[in-house]
Amino acid sequence: MLLPILALAMMQSPCPLYVGVSNDGNIFFDRFQGWIRIDTTVLGGVLRQGCRTNATSEPKPVTSVRLVVAPKAPQEKVNAVFSILEKDGWPRENVTVEPWNSQIHKVSGRFYMDKLTFSIGDSVVLHFEVINSGREPYWLDTTGLPGMPFCSGYGVKLSHDDMTPVTHALWVRGNTCILNGQFKHVVIDPGAKYTQDIDLSLYLDVNMKGKYVVQVEHRSLRRNGDPDDPLDSKATFKLQLQ
């Protein structure tokens, strides 16, 4: 009877669960490719729900647990997490513990575009590629995306080709952040790459012909109690709508 059970377990898709404890003692878990802050009363339910790729997919049993601990995380919070994990069938010896130390992160980010000439009404998309060449998972802030990139550290400045500023309501709204939920992050594993798409129609009227200079940046974010996102990157593009 044991062999069929083991065979079934081996056939299951991997379902890793990340849990993080920050320097301020806040607890996070990874859901739908984003980090969400929770408290200890919710963690047990998260384990029992299992993994989902989206809100409507069928849950799958958790197959592994990785605990990421910040350097100054309160020990009592770490112990509380271990206690909950053990109650739900994950004793300490079965949990992979990883240090959370921004000093050993080796990440690089670059902006790029697939093309620079667009027809009226085309989608104008900017890409931000992040490569983690370090030894630890990297937490890229995705708060507010896709509608409010400014919340996750992105800034866009528009100019005409003569460098006179483009000022209209779209540009103002695109560089605004109104938070109405929890901070979120995407975990980029060591050796992995992640690309975030930014819709430039949040800033630019794509139905108006013209030549534009787009200056973009991803600025470092450090929020109290949340994972640091210290990645700074800038780029300038000259694009045309015709």
N, C-alpha and C positions, 0 to 999 in steps of 0.2 A: 504493500500500500504506500510505503514511503517513496518508492521510485516514481510512481505517477505524480505524486504531489511535487517532488523536486523537478520533474520534467515540466510540469505546468508552471512552476515558478520561474524556470529558466526561459519559458516562452513568453512571459509577460514583458511588456515594454518597460524600460527603465523609468522609474518615477522618483527622481531625487528631490528631496525637500531641503531648501536652505533656510536656516534660522540664524539671525544675527543679533548680537547684543552690543549696543553702542557704548561709548564712553560715559554717557549720561544715564545708562541703565535702561534705555528704551529697547524694545524687542521688535524685530522685523521678521517677516517671512516672504518667500518668493511665490507670487501667484500671478498667472497670465503674463509672464515675462516682466514683472515689475515688483519692486519691494514695497511692502505695505506695513505700516507700523501697527502693532497690536499690543494687547496686554496679556498677562499670564493666564487669565481666565478664558481666553479665546484659543490659546495654542493647542490644547487638547482636541478641540473641535476641528482645527485645521488638520491635525494628523489623521483624525478619523475620516475626514472628507476625502483625503487622498489628493491626487494630482488631476488637474483639468487643464486642457489647452485653451479653453475659453469658457464663458459662463454657461453655455448650453451643452457642452460635451459631457460624456459619461465619466464619472470619477474612476481613477485607477488607484490601487493600493500603493502606498509609499514603499519604495524598495531600498532607499538609503536616506540617511539624514546627515547633513553637514552643518556644523555649528561654527559660525565665524564670530570670534570674540575680539572686541577692540582692546587696545593695550591697557586702558584705564577703566574697563568695564567693572562695575561693582560685583564683587564675588558673590554676594547674596543673590543677585539677579541671575548670574550664571548658574548657581546651585539650584535656583528655582526652576530654571529651564530644564536642567538635567532631571530634576524630580518629576516634572510633567512628562518628559520624554519616556522615562522609565515606567511610569504608570500606564502609558499607552504602548508598551511593548518594545521600547527602544532603550535598553540599559546603556550605561556610559561606555562600555567597551565596544558597543556596536555603532557608536556615533563618531564620525570623523570630525575632529576639532581642528580649526585652522585659525592662525593669528590674523587679526585685522590691523595691518600696519601700513599706513599710507607711504611710509618712507621707502618701502621696497616695491612699490608699484612702478612699473615701467610701461607707460602707455603713451601712445601717439595718436593725434587726431588730425584729420585733414578734411577740408571742404572741397567738393568737386561738383561739376555739372556735366550732364551727358552731352549737352550742346549749348550754344550761346545765341542761336538765332531761332526765333519762334514765330509761328503764325498767330494771328489774333484769335484768342479763345483757347489756345493750347494750355496744357498744364505746364507750369514753370516750377520745376522741382529742384531744390538744392539738397545735396547729400552730405552728411557728416559721417565719415568713416573713422572708427576707433579701433585700434589694435592693441591688445594687451599682451606684451612680451615679457611681463613680469612673472613672479612665482605665486601671486595671490589673486583671488577674484577682484575685479574692479567694478565698482558700483557707479554706473552712469545715470545721472539724474534725468528722469523723464516726466517730471511733474508738469502738468498742464498740457502736455502734448495729446493730440496734434494741434489743437486750436490756439494754444497760448504758449509758443516756444520760449517766450521771455521768462516764464516761470522756471524753466529748466536750464537757464543760462545762455540762451541764444539771443543775439541782438543783430538787427539788420538796419543799415543806413542806406537810403536811396538818394541818388543824384542823377540829374540829366547828364548827357555826355560832355556838357561844358562845366560840370561840377557844381551847378546851382542845385540846391537841395530840392527834393520832391517832397512836398508837404500836402498831405490830404488825410482824410479820416482813416483810410485803410492803414496807412503807415503808423498812425498814432495807436490804433487798436492793436496792431500786430506787436508793438513794443510795450504792451500792457500786461500785467499779471494780476488776475483776480482769483485767489485760491478759494475753492469751495469744497475741498476734500483733502485727503491725506497726501503727503509727499510720496512719490513713487520713484523706483529705480529699476534699471535693467542690470543684471549680473553678467559681466563678460569674463568668462573663465580664462585662466592662463593659456596663452597660445591662440585664443579665439579672436574673431573680428566681428564687429557689429556696425551696421549702417543705419543711421537715423535720417529719415526724409523730412525735409522742411518745405512746406508749400508756400512759395513766394507770392501766391495770389492773396495771402494774408496781408501783404504789404503793398503790392503793385497791382494796378488796374490792368489786367491782362487783355482787356478789350480796347486798349488805347495804344496806337502805334507810337514808337519812339525808341531812342537809344538811351540806355541807362547804365550807370555804374552802381554796382551792388557791393557794399562793404559789409562783411559778415564776421561774427565772432562767436566763440563759445567761451564764456568767462567762468572762472572758478567759483564754486558755490560751497559755502560752509554754513550750514544751518544748525542751530542748537539742537542736539539730540539726534541728528540725522547723519547718514554717511556723508563724508566729505566727497566732493567731486572737484578735484583741483586742476582739471584739465583746461588749459588756456590754448586757444587756437584762433587765428585770424586769416582772412583771405579777401581778395577783391576780384570781382568779375565784371566784364563789360558785355552786356547782352542787348539784343535788339528784338523788338516786336514789330512785325511787318505784315 
